[in-house]
Amino acid sequence: MISYIRGSLAHLEPEEGLVVVETGGVGYGILISGKDLDLLPGHGEEIRLYTYLQVKEDGLQLYGFLTREDQKLFKMLIGVSGIGPKGALGILTALSADDLRFAVLADDAKAISKAPGIGHKTAQKLILELKDKLKLEDAFEARLAKADMRSGTAAAGLTAAKNEAVEALTALGYSSSDALKAVRQVELTEEMSVEAILKAALKHLTF
């Protein structure tokens, strides 16, 4: 199995979502998501793509990802009946890894069905099959780490407050899905405390 390929970005076909990475005198054609396409370095610069090799009757196809996180989610997605590699790439183009996790955990089929080629029924099936494989704690930890790196302690603190609010709601007897949905509907500001988020979220659970 090819876990990743590191080399220089030799060629790019944006319309096809195809990149060619040259390493050791060999150019590997790799399909990537539209999201990763926007994050690629310049032509000739070094790139590392974590890969998945699809074996088909008419040949082989590599799919690539800028993070191991996306690679792992891609493998989960293609394990869902009715979702192939291109459909999985479409989902990872429409939704970030964080957004996909939260959509699954919040039973948000509407968000997932925004991906090209993914209907409401397929989105519901995806949620059903992946919900037990994803943990709310892991989703919050991943978002917290990214918020800390991206925006400093203010954003990280807000993410931690959201986490605590969800935990408080589940302690009150609400399901994780309902608690997460309610917190996601709150219009957040950086200065909001856990108590303020909790009160606002409860309003969404009341009506």
Stockholm file with secondary structure:
# STOCKHOLM 1.0

chainA/1-207         MISYIRGSLAHLEPEEGLVVVETGGVGYGILISGKDLDLLPGHGEEIRLYTYLQVKEDGLQLYGFLTREDQKLFKMLIGVSGIGPKGALGILTALSADDLRFAVLADDAKAISKAPGIGHKTAQKLILELKDKLKLEDAFEARLAKADMRSGTAAAGLTAAKNEAVEALTALGYSSSDALKAVRQVELTEEMSVEAILKAALKHLTF
#=GR chainA/1-207 SS CCCEEEEEEEEEETTTTEEEEEETTEEEEEECCHHHHTTCCCTTSEEEEEEEEEEETTEEEEEEESSHHHHHHHHHHHTSTTCCHHHHHHHHHHSCHHHHHHHHHTTCHHHHTTSTTCCHHHHHHHHHHHGGGSCHHHHHHHHHHHHHHHHCHHHHHHHHHHHHHHHHHHHTTCCHHHHHHHHHTSCCCTTCCHHHHHHHHHHHHHC
#=GC SS_cons         CCCEEEEEEEEEETTTTEEEEEETTEEEEEECCHHHHTTCCCTTSEEEEEEEEEEETTEEEEEEESSHHHHHHHHHHHTSTTCCHHHHHHHHHHSCHHHHHHHHHTTCHHHHTTSTTCCHHHHHHHHHHHGGGSCHHHHHHHHHHHHHHHHCHHHHHHHHHHHHHHHHHHHTTCCHHHHHHHHHTSCCCTTCCHHHHHHHHHHHHHC
//
